[in-house]
Amino acid sequence: MREYLKENKAYHLSFLIGAIIALVIAGVYADGAGYSLVPWVLGAFFVGEIGRYIAWRFEQRED
């Protein structure tokens, strides 16, 4: 798992920066209404990461 996180560090940091920017924009333009979507976005990211991790594990086993 640590290898996976090291290999995808830039991806995770870019997602974090994007999430922070999206929260600021939602707070400014939607008067906070966009904050209700945060759990959905983070949940979708989490499910996507599980899929990416499983694919990465299979790829590592082939090597």
Predicted model as a PDB file, atoms N, CA, C, CB and O in Angstrom, pLDDT in the B-factor column:
MODEL        1                                                                  
ATOM      1  N   MET A   1       0.820  -1.189   0.000  1.00 72.00           N  
ATOM      2  CA  MET A   1       0.000   0.000   0.000  1.00 72.00           C  
ATOM      3  C   MET A   1       0.869   1.261   0.000  1.00 72.00           C  
ATOM      4  CB  MET A   1      -0.936  -0.006   1.205  1.00 72.00           C  
ATOM      5  O   MET A   1       0.545   2.249  -0.658  1.00 72.00           O  
ATOM      6  N   ARG A   2       1.973   1.213   0.743  1.00 79.00           N  
ATOM      7  CA  ARG A   2       2.858   2.380   0.796  1.00 79.00           C  
ATOM      8  C   ARG A   2       3.476   2.668  -0.567  1.00 79.00           C  
ATOM      9  CB  ARG A   2       3.961   2.165   1.833  1.00 79.00           C  
ATOM     10  O   ARG A   2       3.649   3.825  -0.949  1.00 79.00           O  
ATOM     11  N   GLU A   3       3.807   1.601  -1.297  1.00 81.00           N  
ATOM     12  CA  GLU A   3       4.359   1.791  -2.641  1.00 81.00           C  
ATOM     13  C   GLU A   3       3.335   2.475  -3.538  1.00 81.00           C  
ATOM     14  CB  GLU A   3       4.789   0.438  -3.252  1.00 81.00           C  
ATOM     15  O   GLU A   3       3.674   3.373  -4.310  1.00 81.00           O  
ATOM     16  N   TYR A   4       2.094   2.049  -3.432  1.00 77.00           N  
ATOM     17  CA  TYR A   4       1.020   2.636  -4.242  1.00 77.00           C  
ATOM     18  C   TYR A   4       0.873   4.124  -3.934  1.00 77.00           C  
ATOM     19  CB  TYR A   4      -0.318   1.903  -3.988  1.00 77.00           C  
ATOM     20  O   TYR A   4       0.736   4.940  -4.844  1.00 77.00           O  
ATOM     21  N   LEU A   5       0.901   4.469  -2.658  1.00 76.00           N  
ATOM     22  CA  LEU A   5       0.763   5.875  -2.280  1.00 76.00           C  
ATOM     23  C   LEU A   5       1.952   6.700  -2.738  1.00 76.00           C  
ATOM     24  CB  LEU A   5       0.598   6.003  -0.777  1.00 76.00           C  
ATOM     25  O   LEU A   5       1.794   7.855  -3.135  1.00 76.00           O  
ATOM     26  N   LYS A   6       3.160   6.109  -2.687  1.00 80.00           N  
ATOM     27  CA  LYS A   6       4.349   6.827  -3.154  1.00 80.00           C  
ATOM     28  C   LYS A   6       4.292   7.068  -4.655  1.00 80.00           C  
ATOM     29  CB  LYS A   6       5.617   6.050  -2.799  1.00 80.00           C  
ATOM     30  O   LYS A   6       4.663   8.139  -5.135  1.00 80.00           O  
ATOM     31  N   GLU A   7       3.823   6.059  -5.397  1.00 80.00           N  
ATOM     32  CA  GLU A   7       3.765   6.184  -6.852  1.00 80.00           C  
ATOM     33  C   GLU A   7       2.709   7.189  -7.295  1.00 80.00           C  
ATOM     34  CB  GLU A   7       3.484   4.831  -7.483  1.00 80.00           C  
ATOM     35  O   GLU A   7       2.859   7.807  -8.349  1.00 80.00           O  
ATOM     36  N   ASN A   8       1.652   7.367  -6.522  1.00 79.00           N  
ATOM     37  CA  ASN A   8       0.541   8.226  -6.914  1.00 79.00           C  
ATOM     38  C   ASN A   8       0.449   9.487  -6.063  1.00 79.00           C  
ATOM     39  CB  ASN A   8      -0.754   7.461  -6.827  1.00 79.00           C  
ATOM     40  O   ASN A   8      -0.631  10.059  -5.918  1.00 79.00           O  
ATOM     41  N   LYS A   9       1.555   9.915  -5.509  1.00 81.00           N  
ATOM     42  CA  LYS A   9       1.567  11.075  -4.624  1.00 81.00           C  
ATOM     43  C   LYS A   9       1.093  12.338  -5.349  1.00 81.00           C  
ATOM     44  CB  LYS A   9       2.972  11.291  -4.058  1.00 81.00           C  
ATOM     45  O   LYS A   9       0.292  13.098  -4.805  1.00 81.00           O  
ATOM     46  N   ALA A  10       1.571  12.562  -6.547  1.00 83.00           N  
ATOM     47  CA  ALA A  10       1.185  13.757  -7.309  1.00 83.00           C  
ATOM     48  C   ALA A  10      -0.308  13.742  -7.616  1.00 83.00           C  
ATOM     49  CB  ALA A  10       1.994  13.851  -8.619  1.00 83.00           C  
ATOM     50  O   ALA A  10      -0.962  14.784  -7.564  1.00 83.00           O  
ATOM     51  N   TYR A  11      -0.843  12.590  -7.930  1.00 81.00           N  
ATOM     52  CA  TYR A  11      -2.274  12.469  -8.221  1.00 81.00           C  
ATOM     53  C   TYR A  11      -3.104  12.835  -6.999  1.00 81.00           C  
ATOM     54  CB  TYR A  11      -2.615  11.041  -8.682  1.00 81.00           C  
ATOM     55  O   TYR A  11      -4.074  13.586  -7.102  1.00 81.00           O  
ATOM     56  N   HIS A  12      -2.724  12.307  -5.849  1.00 80.00           N  
ATOM     57  CA  HIS A  12      -3.490  12.575  -4.636  1.00 80.00           C  
ATOM     58  C   HIS A  12      -3.377  14.036  -4.213  1.00 80.00           C  
ATOM     59  CB  HIS A  12      -3.020  11.667  -3.507  1.00 80.00           C  
ATOM     60  O   HIS A  12      -4.358  14.622  -3.755  1.00 80.00           O  
ATOM     61  N   LEU A  13      -2.215  14.623  -4.356  1.00 83.00           N  
ATOM     62  CA  LEU A  13      -2.055  16.034  -4.016  1.00 83.00           C  
ATOM     63  C   LEU A  13      -2.860  16.925  -4.956  1.00 83.00           C  
ATOM     64  CB  LEU A  13      -0.580  16.426  -4.060  1.00 83.00           C  
ATOM     65  O   LEU A  13      -3.456  17.908  -4.517  1.00 83.00           O  
ATOM     66  N   SER A  14      -2.882  16.591  -6.241  1.00 84.00           N  
ATOM     67  CA  SER A  14      -3.663  17.394  -7.182  1.00 84.00           C  
ATOM     68  C   SER A  14      -5.158  17.275  -6.883  1.00 84.00           C  
ATOM     69  CB  SER A  14      -3.375  16.959  -8.631  1.00 84.00           C  
ATOM     70  O   SER A  14      -5.892  18.253  -7.026  1.00 84.00           O  
ATOM     71  N   PHE A  15      -5.617  16.097  -6.471  1.00 81.00           N  
ATOM     72  CA  PHE A  15      -7.021  15.954  -6.107  1.00 81.00           C  
ATOM     73  C   PHE A  15      -7.339  16.784  -4.870  1.00 81.00           C  
ATOM     74  CB  PHE A  15      -7.367  14.479  -5.863  1.00 81.00           C  
ATOM     75  O   PHE A  15      -8.387  17.428  -4.813  1.00 81.00           O  
ATOM     76  N   LEU A  16      -6.458  16.777  -3.891  1.00 81.00           N  
ATOM     77  CA  LEU A  16      -6.680  17.555  -2.679  1.00 81.00           C  
ATOM     78  C   LEU A  16      -6.756  19.042  -2.992  1.00 81.00           C  
ATOM     79  CB  LEU A  16      -5.572  17.287  -1.665  1.00 81.00           C  
ATOM     80  O   LEU A  16      -7.634  19.738  -2.481  1.00 81.00           O  
ATOM     81  N   ILE A  17      -5.858  19.529  -3.815  1.00 85.00           N  
ATOM     82  CA  ILE A  17      -5.868  20.942  -4.197  1.00 85.00           C  
ATOM     83  C   ILE A  17      -7.142  21.272  -4.964  1.00 85.00           C  
ATOM     84  CB  ILE A  17      -4.627  21.287  -5.046  1.00 85.00           C  
ATOM     85  O   ILE A  17      -7.754  22.315  -4.733  1.00 85.00           O  
ATOM     86  N   GLY A  18      -7.544  20.388  -5.874  1.00 82.00           N  
ATOM     87  CA  GLY A  18      -8.783  20.590  -6.623  1.00 82.00           C  
ATOM     88  C   GLY A  18     -10.003  20.599  -5.722  1.00 82.00           C  
ATOM     89  O   GLY A  18     -10.926  21.385  -5.935  1.00 82.00           O  
ATOM     90  N   ALA A  19     -10.016  19.734  -4.719  1.00 79.00           N  
ATOM     91  CA  ALA A  19     -11.154  19.687  -3.783  1.00 79.00           C  
ATOM     92  C   ALA A  19     -11.228  20.973  -2.965  1.00 79.00           C  
ATOM     93  CB  ALA A  19     -11.036  18.464  -2.840  1.00 79.00           C  
ATOM     94  O   ALA A  19     -12.319  21.490  -2.725  1.00 79.00           O  
ATOM     95  N   ILE A  20     -10.094  21.486  -2.540  1.00 79.00           N  
ATOM     96  CA  ILE A  20     -10.080  22.727  -1.774  1.00 79.00           C  
ATOM     97  C   ILE A  20     -10.568  23.890  -2.631  1.00 79.00           C  
ATOM     98  CB  ILE A  20      -8.668  23.015  -1.237  1.00 79.00           C  
ATOM     99  O   ILE A  20     -11.353  24.717  -2.167  1.00 79.00           O  
ATOM    100  N   ILE A  21     -10.113  23.957  -3.865  1.00 83.00           N  
ATOM    101  CA  ILE A  21     -10.553  25.015  -4.777  1.00 83.00           C  
ATOM    102  C   ILE A  21     -12.054  24.905  -5.024  1.00 83.00           C  
ATOM    103  CB  ILE A  21      -9.780  24.940  -6.116  1.00 83.00           C  
ATOM    104  O   ILE A  21     -12.759  25.915  -5.022  1.00 83.00           O  
ATOM    105  N   ALA A  22     -12.547  23.686  -5.235  1.00 78.00           N  
ATOM    106  CA  ALA A  22     -13.982  23.489  -5.465  1.00 78.00           C  
ATOM    107  C   ALA A  22     -14.803  23.906  -4.250  1.00 78.00           C  
ATOM    108  CB  ALA A  22     -14.269  22.026  -5.809  1.00 78.00           C  
ATOM    109  O   ALA A  22     -15.882  24.479  -4.401  1.00 78.00           O  
ATOM    110  N   LEU A  23     -14.306  23.625  -3.048  1.00 77.00           N  
ATOM    111  CA  LEU A  23     -15.025  24.035  -1.839  1.00 77.00           C  
ATOM    112  C   LEU A  23     -15.092  25.559  -1.720  1.00 77.00           C  
ATOM    113  CB  LEU A  23     -14.352  23.441  -0.595  1.00 77.00           C  
ATOM    114  O   LEU A  23     -16.123  26.115  -1.342  1.00 77.00           O  
ATOM    115  N   VAL A  24     -13.997  26.219  -2.042  1.00 78.00           N  
ATOM    116  CA  VAL A  24     -13.981  27.681  -1.976  1.00 78.00           C  
ATOM    117  C   VAL A  24     -14.950  28.264  -2.996  1.00 78.00           C  
ATOM    118  CB  VAL A  24     -12.557  28.224  -2.218  1.00 78.00           C  
ATOM    119  O   VAL A  24     -15.715  29.174  -2.675  1.00 78.00           O  
ATOM    120  N   ILE A  25     -14.925  27.751  -4.212  1.00 79.00           N  
ATOM    121  CA  ILE A  25     -15.830  28.247  -5.253  1.00 79.00           C  
ATOM    122  C   ILE A  25     -17.283  27.974  -4.877  1.00 79.00           C  
ATOM    123  CB  ILE A  25     -15.503  27.596  -6.611  1.00 79.00           C  
ATOM    124  O   ILE A  25     -18.142  28.835  -5.069  1.00 79.00           O  
ATOM    125  N   ALA A  26     -17.569  26.782  -4.343  1.00 76.00           N  
ATOM    126  CA  ALA A  26     -18.940  26.470  -3.929  1.00 76.00           C  
ATOM    127  C   ALA A  26     -19.385  27.388  -2.805  1.00 76.00           C  
ATOM    128  CB  ALA A  26     -19.053  25.004  -3.487  1.00 76.00           C  
ATOM    129  O   ALA A  26     -20.543  27.803  -2.764  1.00 76.00           O  
ATOM    130  N   GLY A  27     -18.494  27.705  -1.907  1.00 75.00           N  
ATOM    131  CA  GLY A  27     -18.848  28.591  -0.804  1.00 75.00           C  
ATOM    132  C   GLY A  27     -19.111  30.015  -1.253  1.00 75.00           C  
ATOM    133  O   GLY A  27     -19.984  30.695  -0.713  1.00 75.00           O  
ATOM    134  N   VAL A  28     -18.352  30.464  -2.244  1.00 76.00           N  
ATOM    135  CA  VAL A  28     -18.484  31.848  -2.704  1.00 76.00           C  
ATOM    136  C   VAL A  28     -19.696  32.016  -3.617  1.00 76.00           C  
ATOM    137  CB  VAL A  28     -17.212  32.289  -3.437  1.00 76.00           C  
ATOM    138  O   VAL A  28     -20.507  32.918  -3.410  1.00 76.00           O  
ATOM    139  N   TYR A  29     -19.823  31.159  -4.618  1.00 75.00           N  
ATOM    140  CA  TYR A  29     -20.853  31.352  -5.635  1.00 75.00           C  
ATOM    141  C   TYR A  29     -22.198  30.709  -5.312  1.00 75.00           C  
ATOM    142  CB  TYR A  29     -20.367  30.819  -6.926  1.00 75.00           C  
ATOM    143  O   TYR A  29     -23.234  31.191  -5.771  1.00 75.00           O  
ATOM    144  N   ALA A  30     -22.201  29.651  -4.546  1.00 72.00           N  
ATOM    145  CA  ALA A  30     -23.457  28.953  -4.272  1.00 72.00           C  
ATOM    146  C   ALA A  30     -23.937  29.183  -2.847  1.00 72.00           C  
ATOM    147  CB  ALA A  30     -23.295  27.465  -4.523  1.00 72.00           C  
ATOM    148  O   ALA A  30     -24.855  28.506  -2.385  1.00 72.00           O  
ATOM    149  N   ASP A  31     -23.338  30.114  -2.162  1.00 71.00           N  
ATOM    150  CA  ASP A  31     -23.722  30.430  -0.780  1.00 71.00           C  
ATOM    151  C   ASP A  31     -23.739  29.191   0.104  1.00 71.00           C  
ATOM    152  CB  ASP A  31     -25.092  31.095  -0.753  1.00 71.00           C  
ATOM    153  O   ASP A  31     -24.609  29.058   0.965  1.00 71.00           O  
ATOM    154  N   GLY A  32     -22.809  28.304  -0.093  1.00 68.00           N  
ATOM    155  CA  GLY A  32     -22.694  27.120   0.747  1.00 68.00           C  
ATOM    156  C   GLY A  32     -23.524  25.938   0.306  1.00 68.00           C  
ATOM    157  O   GLY A  32     -23.402  24.865   0.898  1.00 68.00           O  
ATOM    158  N   ALA A  33     -24.367  26.083  -0.711  1.00 69.00           N  
ATOM    159  CA  ALA A  33     -25.209  24.965  -1.159  1.00 69.00           C  
ATOM    160  C   ALA A  33     -24.366  23.841  -1.747  1.00 69.00           C  
ATOM    161  CB  ALA A  33     -26.233  25.447  -2.197  1.00 69.00           C  
ATOM    162  O   ALA A  33     -24.772  22.679  -1.714  1.00 69.00           O  
ATOM    163  N   GLY A  34     -23.213  24.172  -2.279  1.00 68.00           N  
ATOM    164  CA  GLY A  34     -22.340  23.158  -2.866  1.00 68.00           C  
ATOM    165  C   GLY A  34     -21.693  22.254  -1.836  1.00 68.00           C  
ATOM    166  O   GLY A  34     -21.194  21.180  -2.174  1.00 68.00           O  
ATOM    167  N   TYR A  35     -21.696  22.674  -0.589  1.00 73.00           N  
ATOM    168  CA  TYR A  35     -21.090  21.862   0.462  1.00 73.00           C  
ATOM    169  C   TYR A  35     -21.828  20.543   0.665  1.00 73.00           C  
ATOM    170  CB  TYR A  35     -21.058  22.637   1.765  1.00 73.00           C  
ATOM    171  O   TYR A  35     -21.252  19.581   1.173  1.00 73.00           O  
ATOM    172  N   SER A  36     -23.090  20.493   0.274  1.00 77.00           N  
ATOM    173  CA  SER A  36     -23.849  19.249   0.445  1.00 77.00           C  
ATOM    174  C   SER A  36     -23.355  18.157  -0.503  1.00 77.00           C  
ATOM    175  CB  SER A  36     -25.345  19.504   0.213  1.00 77.00           C  
ATOM    176  O   SER A  36     -23.637  16.978  -0.286  1.00 77.00           O  
ATOM    177  N   LEU A  37     -22.630  18.530  -1.540  1.00 76.00           N  
ATOM    178  CA  LEU A  37     -22.123  17.551  -2.501  1.00 76.00           C  
ATOM    179  C   LEU A  37     -20.774  16.961  -2.095  1.00 76.00           C  
ATOM    180  CB  LEU A  37     -22.002  18.190  -3.862  1.00 76.00           C  
ATOM    181  O   LEU A  37     -20.314  15.998  -2.707  1.00 76.00           O  
ATOM    182  N   VAL A  38     -20.140  17.522  -1.079  1.00 76.00           N  
ATOM    183  CA  VAL A  38     -18.811  17.074  -0.665  1.00 76.00           C  
ATOM    184  C   VAL A  38     -18.786  15.591  -0.309  1.00 76.00           C  
ATOM    185  CB  VAL A  38     -18.334  17.892   0.519  1.00 76.00           C  
ATOM    186  O   VAL A  38     -17.887  14.893  -0.777  1.00 76.00           O  
ATOM    187  N   PRO A  39     -19.716  15.065   0.489  1.00 80.00           N  
ATOM    188  CA  PRO A  39     -19.669  13.624   0.786  1.00 80.00           C  
ATOM    189  C   PRO A  39     -19.794  12.750  -0.465  1.00 80.00           C  
ATOM    190  CB  PRO A  39     -20.777  13.267   1.759  1.00 80.00           C  
ATOM    191  O   PRO A  39     -19.176  11.688  -0.541  1.00 80.00           O  
ATOM    192  N   TRP A  40     -20.579  13.187  -1.431  1.00 81.00           N  
ATOM    193  CA  TRP A  40     -20.735  12.417  -2.666  1.00 81.00           C  
ATOM    194  C   TRP A  40     -19.445  12.413  -3.470  1.00 81.00           C  
ATOM    195  CB  TRP A  40     -21.879  12.982  -3.513  1.00 81.00           C  
ATOM    196  O   TRP A  40     -19.047  11.378  -4.003  1.00 81.00           O  
ATOM    197  N   VAL A  41     -18.798  13.551  -3.557  1.00 77.00           N  
ATOM    198  CA  VAL A  41     -17.544  13.648  -4.314  1.00 77.00           C  
ATOM    199  C   VAL A  41     -16.456  12.813  -3.642  1.00 77.00           C  
ATOM    200  CB  VAL A  41     -17.091  15.127  -4.436  1.00 77.00           C  
ATOM    201  O   VAL A  41     -15.740  12.067  -4.311  1.00 77.00           O  
ATOM    202  N   LEU A  42     -16.333  12.937  -2.335  1.00 79.00           N  
ATOM    203  CA  LEU A  42     -15.308  12.172  -1.628  1.00 79.00           C  
ATOM    204  C   LEU A  42     -15.608  10.676  -1.668  1.00 79.00           C  
ATOM    205  CB  LEU A  42     -15.196  12.647  -0.178  1.00 79.00           C  
ATOM    206  O   LEU A  42     -14.688   9.864  -1.760  1.00 79.00           O  
ATOM    207  N   GLY A  43     -16.880  10.308  -1.600  1.00 83.00           N  
ATOM    208  CA  GLY A  43     -17.257   8.898  -1.702  1.00 83.00           C  
ATOM    209  C   GLY A  43     -16.930   8.326  -3.068  1.00 83.00           C  
ATOM    210  O   GLY A  43     -16.423   7.208  -3.171  1.00 83.00           O  
ATOM    211  N   ALA A  44     -17.216   9.086  -4.120  1.00 83.00           N  
ATOM    212  CA  ALA A  44     -16.898   8.627  -5.474  1.00 83.00           C  
ATOM    213  C   ALA A  44     -15.388   8.499  -5.649  1.00 83.00           C  
ATOM    214  CB  ALA A  44     -17.480   9.596  -6.528  1.00 83.00           C  
ATOM    215  O   ALA A  44     -14.916   7.554  -6.282  1.00 83.00           O  
ATOM    216  N   PHE A  45     -14.630   9.437  -5.097  1.00 82.00           N  
ATOM    217  CA  PHE A  45     -13.175   9.362  -5.162  1.00 82.00           C  
ATOM    218  C   PHE A  45     -12.675   8.122  -4.437  1.00 82.00           C  
ATOM    219  CB  PHE A  45     -12.539  10.623  -4.560  1.00 82.00           C  
ATOM    220  O   PHE A  45     -11.784   7.432  -4.931  1.00 82.00           O  
ATOM    221  N   PHE A  46     -13.243   7.833  -3.269  1.00 84.00           N  
ATOM    222  CA  PHE A  46     -12.829   6.678  -2.486  1.00 84.00           C  
ATOM    223  C   PHE A  46     -13.099   5.376  -3.235  1.00 84.00           C  
ATOM    224  CB  PHE A  46     -13.546   6.669  -1.140  1.00 84.00           C  
ATOM    225  O   PHE A  46     -12.244   4.491  -3.267  1.00 84.00           O  
ATOM    226  N   VAL A  47     -14.268   5.254  -3.831  1.00 88.00           N  
ATOM    227  CA  VAL A  47     -14.610   4.050  -4.600  1.00 88.00           C  
ATOM    228  C   VAL A  47     -13.687   3.925  -5.812  1.00 88.00           C  
ATOM    229  CB  VAL A  47     -16.097   4.089  -5.053  1.00 88.00           C  
ATOM    230  O   VAL A  47     -13.236   2.829  -6.144  1.00 88.00           O  
ATOM    231  N   GLY A  48     -13.412   5.044  -6.465  1.00 85.00           N  
ATOM    232  CA  GLY A  48     -12.486   5.022  -7.597  1.00 85.00           C  
ATOM    233  C   GLY A  48     -11.081   4.614  -7.189  1.00 85.00           C  
ATOM    234  O   GLY A  48     -10.404   3.891  -7.919  1.00 85.00           O  
ATOM    235  N   GLU A  49     -10.645   5.071  -6.037  1.00 85.00           N  
ATOM    236  CA  GLU A  49      -9.315   4.712  -5.540  1.00 85.00           C  
ATOM    237  C   GLU A  49      -9.222   3.224  -5.207  1.00 85.00           C  
ATOM    238  CB  GLU A  49      -8.971   5.544  -4.305  1.00 85.00           C  
ATOM    239  O   GLU A  49      -8.186   2.600  -5.436  1.00 85.00           O  
ATOM    240  N   ILE A  50     -10.280   2.666  -4.678  1.00 88.00           N  
ATOM    241  CA  ILE A  50     -10.281   1.220  -4.410  1.00 88.00           C  
ATOM    242  C   ILE A  50     -10.105   0.453  -5.714  1.00 88.00           C  
ATOM    243  CB  ILE A  50     -11.596   0.785  -3.701  1.00 88.00           C  
ATOM    244  O   ILE A  50      -9.335  -0.505  -5.776  1.00 88.00           O  
ATOM    245  N   GLY A  51     -10.814   0.873  -6.750  1.00 89.00           N  
ATOM    246  CA  GLY A  51     -10.667   0.234  -8.063  1.00 89.00           C  
ATOM    247  C   GLY A  51      -9.264   0.391  -8.623  1.00 89.00           C  
ATOM    248  O   GLY A  51      -8.699  -0.559  -9.165  1.00 89.00           O  
ATOM    249  N   ARG A  52      -8.700   1.584  -8.494  1.00 87.00           N  
ATOM    250  CA  ARG A  52      -7.328   1.822  -8.983  1.00 87.00           C  
ATOM    251  C   ARG A  52      -6.325   0.978  -8.218  1.00 87.00           C  
ATOM    252  CB  ARG A  52      -6.956   3.311  -8.860  1.00 87.00           C  
ATOM    253  O   ARG A  52      -5.381   0.447  -8.804  1.00 87.00           O  
ATOM    254  N   TYR A  53      -6.523   0.852  -6.907  1.00 88.00           N  
ATOM    255  CA  TYR A  53      -5.601   0.076  -6.086  1.00 88.00           C  
ATOM    256  C   TYR A  53      -5.664  -1.405  -6.463  1.00 88.00           C  
ATOM    257  CB  TYR A  53      -5.922   0.263  -4.592  1.00 88.00           C  
ATOM    258  O   TYR A  53      -4.626  -2.060  -6.563  1.00 88.00           O  
ATOM    259  N   ILE A  54      -6.865  -1.935  -6.671  1.00 90.00           N  
ATOM    260  CA  ILE A  54      -7.008  -3.341  -7.066  1.00 90.00           C  
ATOM    261  C   ILE A  54      -6.343  -3.573  -8.409  1.00 90.00           C  
ATOM    262  CB  ILE A  54      -8.495  -3.749  -7.127  1.00 90.00           C  
ATOM    263  O   ILE A  54      -5.649  -4.574  -8.586  1.00 90.00           O  
ATOM    264  N   ALA A  55      -6.542  -2.667  -9.360  1.00 89.00           N  
ATOM    265  CA  ALA A  55      -5.897  -2.799 -10.669  1.00 89.00           C  
ATOM    266  C   ALA A  55      -4.376  -2.721 -10.533  1.00 89.00           C  
ATOM    267  CB  ALA A  55      -6.402  -1.705 -11.633  1.00 89.00           C  
ATOM    268  O   ALA A  55      -3.659  -3.462 -11.205  1.00 89.00           O  
ATOM    269  N   TRP A  56      -3.884  -1.843  -9.683  1.00 85.00           N  
ATOM    270  CA  TRP A  56      -2.443  -1.719  -9.465  1.00 85.00           C  
ATOM    271  C   TRP A  56      -1.868  -2.999  -8.873  1.00 85.00           C  
ATOM    272  CB  TRP A  56      -2.141  -0.533  -8.545  1.00 85.00           C  
ATOM    273  O   TRP A  56      -0.780  -3.425  -9.259  1.00 85.00           O  
ATOM    274  N   ARG A  57      -2.596  -3.623  -7.928  1.00 88.00           N  
ATOM    275  CA  ARG A  57      -2.134  -4.878  -7.313  1.00 88.00           C  
ATOM    276  C   ARG A  57      -2.035  -5.988  -8.349  1.00 88.00           C  
ATOM    277  CB  ARG A  57      -3.082  -5.304  -6.177  1.00 88.00           C  
ATOM    278  O   ARG A  57      -1.062  -6.742  -8.362  1.00 88.00           O  
ATOM    279  N   PHE A  58      -3.038  -6.092  -9.219  1.00 90.00           N  
ATOM    280  CA  PHE A  58      -2.984  -7.107 -10.273  1.00 90.00           C  
ATOM    281  C   PHE A  58      -1.817  -6.848 -11.215  1.00 90.00           C  
ATOM    282  CB  PHE A  58      -4.301  -7.137 -11.060  1.00 90.00           C  
ATOM    283  O   PHE A  58      -1.157  -7.787 -11.660  1.00 90.00           O  
ATOM    284  N   GLU A  59      -1.562  -5.595 -11.518  1.00 87.00           N  
ATOM    285  CA  GLU A  59      -0.453  -5.237 -12.381  1.00 87.00           C  
ATOM    286  C   GLU A  59       0.880  -5.597 -11.731  1.00 87.00           C  
ATOM    287  CB  GLU A  59      -0.499  -3.748 -12.711  1.00 87.00           C  
ATOM    288  O   GLU A  59       1.795  -6.048 -12.419  1.00 87.00           O  
ATOM    289  N   GLN A  60       1.002  -5.407 -10.438  1.00 84.00           N  
ATOM    290  CA  GLN A  60       2.232  -5.754  -9.723  1.00 84.00           C  
ATOM    291  C   GLN A  60       2.465  -7.252  -9.694  1.00 84.00           C  
ATOM    292  CB  GLN A  60       2.186  -5.218  -8.304  1.00 84.00           C  
ATOM    293  O   GLN A  60       3.610  -7.702  -9.742  1.00 84.00           O  
ATOM    294  N   ARG A  61       1.409  -8.021  -9.619  1.00 85.00           N  
ATOM    295  CA  ARG A  61       1.549  -9.485  -9.589  1.00 85.00           C  
ATOM    296  C   ARG A  61       2.008 -10.039 -10.929  1.00 85.00           C  
ATOM    297  CB  ARG A  61       0.228 -10.134  -9.194  1.00 85.00           C  
ATOM    298  O   ARG A  61       2.697 -11.057 -10.980  1.00 85.00           O  
ATOM    299  N   GLU A  62       1.625  -9.366 -12.021  1.00 75.00           N  
ATOM    300  CA  GLU A  62       2.015  -9.824 -13.348  1.00 75.00           C  
ATOM    301  C   GLU A  62       3.519  -9.636 -13.562  1.00 75.00           C  
ATOM    302  CB  GLU A  62       1.222  -9.071 -14.430  1.00 75.00           C  
ATOM    303  O   GLU A  62       4.148 -10.410 -14.284  1.00 75.00           O  
ATOM    304  N   ASP A  63       4.087  -8.612 -12.938  1.00 63.00           N  
ATOM    305  CA  ASP A  63       5.521  -8.334 -13.108  1.00 63.00           C  
ATOM    306  C   ASP A  63       6.316  -9.304 -12.331  1.00 63.00           C  
ATOM    307  CB  ASP A  63       5.875  -6.925 -12.686  1.00 63.00           C  
ATOM    308  O   ASP A  63       7.545  -9.242 -12.340  1.00 63.00           O  
TER     309      ASP A  63                                                      
ENDMDL                                                                          
END                                                                             
